[in-house]
Amino acid sequence: MRLEGIQGRRKRRKATTTDSKHPYPVAPNLLNREFEAEAPNEKWVADITYIPTREGWLYLAVVLDLYSRKIVGWSMSHQVTADLVEDALRMALYERQPDPGLLHHSDRGSQYASDQIRRILTSNRIRVSMSRTANCYDNAVMESFFSTLKCEWVHYQDYKTRTEASRDIFEYIAGFYNTIRRHSTLGYVSPNQFESNGRHSP
């Protein structure tokens, strides 16, 4: 883990990632806090967070498979839009090739509720689930990942540019979190190792 250049944690204003006041349809909470899955590509959770840089916020959209806690899709941008969410979702779809019936859970923000994202989910025969308003516990596993990312990695960095931050976060997800970091919920193996050991590997 990179620890150079630690200057202490700075107080920063918070960014807004969820806008629940929109005209789009909102899906019921089908996940209902049932965060366990029997096989890969059974339940995905998705969300957006923000990373501070000297250039301004970098927004990170992530898709996580509840079976192995693996990050299966991600995207980063200086704008928090439906395009950001689409890029992460399309990465996950390309990498995992899920069968029809997958459950996709997110908040009820305008990005996830948009026509743009609903068309992709519908065309891939994915069931849609959304958290209740302002209830972070409905997507607790994703909140836990963001907390881990920031506490283990981001808070020790002082990113000069969004490009620098993007490269470093890619390194964390692809080079450490999915491949090396051990999870107590997985029997203290990494997500990749858990899927390799499982009977249901995709």
VOPAGU-2260 file (C-alpha; in pm, 1 decimal, decimal comma):
REM VOPAGU-2260
SITE   aa  ch    i         X         Y         Z
SITE  MET   A    0       0,0       0,0       0,0
SITE  ARG   A    1     132,5     344,8     -86,8
SITE  LEU   A    2     185,7     554,3     223,2
SITE  GLU   A    3     415,3     824,5      90,0
SITE  GLY   A    4     323,2    1186,8     122,6
SITE  ILE   A    5      87,8    1145,0     416,5
SITE  GLN   A    6     -10,4    1488,8     539,7
SITE  GLY   A    7    -303,4    1382,7     759,1
SITE  ARG   A    8    -666,0    1374,5     668,0
SITE  ARG   A    9    -802,7    1705,5     550,3
SITE  LYS   A   10   -1153,7    1824,0     611,6
SITE  ARG   A   11   -1335,6    1861,7     281,1
SITE  ARG   A   12   -1686,8    1952,2     187,3
SITE  LYS   A   13   -1898,7    1661,3      79,5
SITE  ALA   A   14   -2005,7    1596,9    -276,6
SITE  THR   A   15   -2357,4    1498,4    -375,1
SITE  THR   A   16   -2400,5    1174,0    -567,9
SITE  THR   A   17   -2769,4    1090,2    -518,0
SITE  ASP   A   18   -3058,0    1298,0    -649,6
SITE  SER   A   19   -3382,0    1122,1    -558,1
SITE  LYS   A   20   -3603,7    1406,0    -679,9
SITE  HIS   A   21   -3662,4    1306,1   -1041,5
SITE  PRO   A   22   -3950,5    1194,5   -1266,8
SITE  TYR   A   23   -3821,9     842,3   -1333,3
SITE  PRO   A   24   -3986,9     524,2   -1199,9
SITE  VAL   A   25   -3843,4     379,4    -879,0
SITE  ALA   A   26   -3810,9       3,4    -827,3
SITE  PRO   A   27   -3904,5    -173,1    -502,0
SITE  ASN   A   28   -3638,1    -298,5    -263,2
SITE  LEU   A   29   -3626,5    -660,1    -381,3
SITE  LEU   A   30   -3284,7    -721,4    -225,1
SITE  ASN   A   31   -3428,2    -640,8     117,4
SITE  ARG   A   32   -3086,3    -654,1     285,5
SITE  GLU   A   33   -3032,5   -1019,1     187,9
SITE  PHE   A   34   -2664,6    -974,9     109,4
SITE  GLU   A   35   -2572,2   -1340,0      62,5
SITE  ALA   A   36   -2570,0   -1511,6    -278,8
SITE  GLU   A   37   -2537,5   -1879,0    -369,0
SITE  ALA   A   38   -2354,8   -1825,7    -697,7
SITE  PRO   A   39   -2182,7   -1558,1    -906,6
SITE  ASN   A   40   -2403,5   -1319,2   -1102,6
SITE  GLU   A   41   -2704,3   -1381,9    -881,8
SITE  LYS   A   42   -2702,7   -1043,9    -702,9
SITE  TRP   A   43   -2509,6    -729,7    -792,9
SITE  VAL   A   44   -2505,2    -406,3    -594,2
SITE  ALA   A   45   -2403,0     -70,6    -739,6
SITE  ASP   A   46   -2332,4     278,7    -614,5
SITE  ILE   A   47   -2131,5     598,5    -669,1
SITE  THR   A   48   -1878,9     769,0    -443,9
SITE  TYR   A   49   -1640,3    1061,9    -476,3
SITE  ILE   A   50   -1264,0    1094,6    -442,0
SITE  PRO   A   51   -1093,4    1427,5    -360,7
SITE  THR   A   52    -814,6    1558,2    -584,5
SITE  ARG   A   53    -652,1    1898,7    -620,3
SITE  GLU   A   54    -840,7    1935,5    -950,5
SITE  GLY   A   55   -1175,5    1867,2    -785,3
SITE  TRP   A   56   -1389,0    1559,5    -725,3
SITE  LEU   A   57   -1338,2    1234,5    -911,9
SITE  TYR   A   58   -1655,9    1025,3    -917,4
SITE  LEU   A   59   -1632,7     646,5    -899,1
SITE  ALA   A   60   -1918,0     412,8    -997,6
SITE  VAL   A   61   -1884,2      49,7    -891,0
SITE  VAL   A   62   -2067,3    -280,9    -942,3
SITE  LEU   A   63   -2004,0    -552,6    -680,1
SITE  ASP   A   64   -2104,2    -920,8    -693,2
SITE  LEU   A   65   -2244,7   -1023,7    -354,9
SITE  TYR   A   66   -2137,7   -1385,5    -400,8
SITE  SER   A   67   -1766,1   -1311,9    -375,5
SITE  ARG   A   68   -1763,6    -937,8    -289,9
SITE  LYS   A   69   -1568,2    -894,9    -613,5
SITE  ILE   A   70   -1574,2    -560,1    -793,6
SITE  VAL   A   71   -1691,4    -666,4   -1138,8
SITE  GLY   A   72   -1735,2    -324,6   -1297,8
SITE  TRP   A   73   -1617,2      29,8   -1235,0
SITE  SER   A   74   -1587,7     365,8   -1403,3
SITE  MET   A   75   -1448,2     707,7   -1310,9
SITE  SER   A   76   -1526,8    1059,3   -1433,7
SITE  HIS   A   77   -1525,9    1424,7   -1332,0
SITE  GLN   A   78   -1905,0    1420,8   -1377,6
SITE  VAL   A   79   -2164,2    1221,3   -1185,4
SITE  THR   A   80   -2395,0    1120,7   -1470,0
SITE  ALA   A   81   -2584,8     822,3   -1607,0
SITE  ASP   A   82   -2293,0     773,6   -1848,5
SITE  LEU   A   83   -2066,8     705,6   -1550,4
SITE  VAL   A   84   -2307,3     438,8   -1426,1
SITE  GLU   A   85   -2350,6     293,9   -1774,6
SITE  ASP   A   86   -1976,2     249,5   -1824,1
SITE  ALA   A   87   -1943,7      55,8   -1496,9
SITE  LEU   A   88   -2248,9    -155,9   -1575,9
SITE  ARG   A   89   -2134,8    -236,7   -1928,5
SITE  MET   A   90   -1794,3    -340,8   -1797,6
SITE  ALA   A   91   -1962,8    -578,7   -1553,9
SITE  LEU   A   92   -2189,0    -720,3   -1823,9
SITE  TYR   A   93   -1897,4    -773,6   -2060,9
SITE  GLU   A   94   -1675,3    -934,9   -1798,3
SITE  ARG   A   95   -1939,2   -1158,2   -1638,2
SITE  GLN   A   96   -2194,4   -1238,4   -1911,9
SITE  PRO   A   97   -2474,6   -1298,4   -1657,9
SITE  ASP   A   98   -2774,5   -1517,7   -1730,5
SITE  PRO   A   99   -3125,9   -1364,0   -1724,3
SITE  GLY   A  100   -3266,6   -1314,1   -1377,0
SITE  LEU   A  101   -2971,8   -1136,6   -1215,1
SITE  LEU   A  102   -3080,2    -888,0    -945,4
SITE  HIS   A  103   -2923,7    -540,3    -973,0
SITE  HIS   A  104   -2958,0    -325,1    -661,0
SITE  SER   A  105   -2874,7      46,3    -630,5
SITE  ASP   A  106   -2998,9     363,9    -471,8
SITE  ARG   A  107   -3292,9     544,2    -629,6
SITE  GLY   A  108   -3087,9     834,1    -764,7
SITE  SER   A  109   -3151,9     983,8   -1105,9
SITE  GLN   A  110   -2851,3     808,0   -1259,8
SITE  TYR   A  111   -2976,3     457,6   -1178,9
SITE  ALA   A  112   -3344,8     534,9   -1235,5
SITE  SER   A  113   -3281,7     701,7   -1573,5
SITE  ASP   A  114   -3425,4     570,4   -1899,1
SITE  GLN   A  115   -3067,3     518,4   -2015,7
SITE  ILE   A  116   -2987,3     264,4   -1742,1
SITE  ARG   A  117   -3330,8     103,3   -1730,1
SITE  ARG   A  118   -3306,3      20,7   -2101,4
SITE  ILE   A  119   -2975,7    -161,8   -2046,0
SITE  LEU   A  120   -3111,1    -356,5   -1749,6
SITE  THR   A  121   -3431,3    -446,9   -1930,4
SITE  SER   A  122   -3253,9    -555,5   -2249,7
SITE  ASN   A  123   -3033,0    -788,3   -2043,4
SITE  ARG   A  124   -3335,0    -926,6   -1853,8
SITE  ILE   A  125   -3202,0    -803,8   -1522,4
SITE  ARG   A  126   -3435,1    -753,4   -1226,6
SITE  VAL   A  127   -3412,1    -408,1   -1067,6
SITE  SER   A  128   -3404,2    -332,3    -696,9
SITE  MET   A  129   -3356,2       4,7    -525,5
SITE  SER   A  130   -3292,3     115,8    -169,7
SITE  ARG   A  131   -3544,1     312,8      26,6
SITE  THR   A  132   -3495,6     688,1      46,6
SITE  ALA   A  133   -3189,3     793,4     247,9
SITE  ASN   A  134   -3133,6     443,1     385,6
SITE  CYS   A  135   -2766,5     347,7     351,4
SITE  TYR   A  136   -2823,2      14,5     528,5
SITE  ASP   A  137   -3019,2    -111,7     227,0
SITE  ASN   A  138   -2689,5    -115,0      36,1
SITE  ALA   A  139   -2459,3    -184,5     329,8
SITE  VAL   A  140   -2208,4    -405,0     145,2
SITE  MET   A  141   -2137,0    -135,1    -109,9
SITE  GLU   A  142   -2108,8     124,7     164,7
SITE  SER   A  143   -1860,7    -107,4     335,9
SITE  PHE   A  144   -1649,2    -131,9      20,1
SITE  PHE   A  145   -1635,6     246,1     -17,7
SITE  SER   A  146   -1536,1     279,8     347,7
SITE  THR   A  147   -1261,4      20,1     299,2
SITE  LEU   A  148   -1133,5     190,5     -15,2
SITE  LYS   A  149   -1112,0     527,9     155,4
SITE  CYS   A  150    -979,6     412,7     493,9
SITE  GLU   A  151    -719,9     171,3     353,4
SITE  TRP   A  152    -613,0     371,7      50,3
SITE  VAL   A  153    -757,3     708,1     -51,0
SITE  HIS   A  154    -718,6     885,9     283,1
SITE  TYR   A  155    -342,1     827,5     269,3
SITE  GLN   A  156    -306,3     995,1     -70,0
SITE  ASP   A  157    -293,0    1353,1    -190,7
SITE  TYR   A  158    -393,8    1328,0    -556,0
SITE  LYS   A  159    -278,2    1615,1    -771,6
SITE  THR   A  160    -497,0    1525,3   -1068,7
SITE  ARG   A  161    -799,0    1310,5   -1147,0
SITE  THR   A  162    -581,8    1105,7   -1382,0
SITE  GLU   A  163    -342,8    1024,1   -1097,6
SITE  ALA   A  164    -634,7     926,6    -875,1
SITE  SER   A  165    -791,2     711,5   -1147,7
SITE  ARG   A  166    -471,2     515,0   -1197,5
SITE  ASP   A  167    -423,3     462,7    -825,3
SITE  ILE   A  168    -780,8     346,7    -767,0
SITE  PHE   A  169    -750,9     107,5   -1061,3
SITE  GLU   A  170    -439,4     -32,6    -893,3
SITE  TYR   A  171    -627,8     -77,5    -566,6
SITE  ILE   A  172    -928,6    -253,9    -720,1
SITE  ALA   A  173    -759,3    -470,7    -982,8
SITE  GLY   A  174    -421,6    -519,5    -818,4
SITE  PHE   A  175    -513,3    -550,4    -452,3
SITE  TYR   A  176    -881,4    -566,2    -354,1
SITE  ASN   A  177    -997,2    -832,7    -602,4
SITE  THR   A  178    -675,3   -1031,6    -608,0
SITE  ILE   A  179    -503,5   -1007,3    -268,8
SITE  ARG   A  180    -717,0    -852,4       4,6
SITE  ARG   A  181    -863,2   -1114,0     236,8
SITE  HIS   A  182   -1225,1   -1094,0     351,5
SITE  SER   A  183   -1354,6   -1238,1     677,6
SITE  THR   A  184   -1690,9   -1310,7     512,1
SITE  LEU   A  185   -1511,8   -1522,9     251,0
SITE  GLY   A  186   -1310,8   -1731,2     494,9
SITE  TYR   A  187   -1011,9   -1497,6     472,3
SITE  VAL   A  188    -941,2   -1534,1     103,0
SITE  SER   A  189    -958,4   -1275,0    -174,3
SITE  PRO   A  190   -1263,5   -1245,0    -403,9
SITE  ASN   A  191   -1071,9   -1398,9    -693,6
SITE  GLN   A  192    -953,5   -1687,4    -477,1
SITE  PHE   A  193   -1304,0   -1743,3    -342,1
SITE  GLU   A  194   -1443,4   -1772,6    -694,7
SITE  SER   A  195   -1160,9   -2001,9    -799,0
SITE  ASN   A  196   -1232,1   -2229,7    -504,4
SITE  GLY   A  197   -1610,2   -2223,2    -548,0
SITE  ARG   A  198   -1830,1   -2472,8    -726,0
SITE  HIS   A  199   -2006,6   -2201,0    -921,1
SITE  SER   A  200   -1716,2   -2016,4   -1082,0
SITE  PRO   A  201   -1833,9   -1832,7   -1400,2
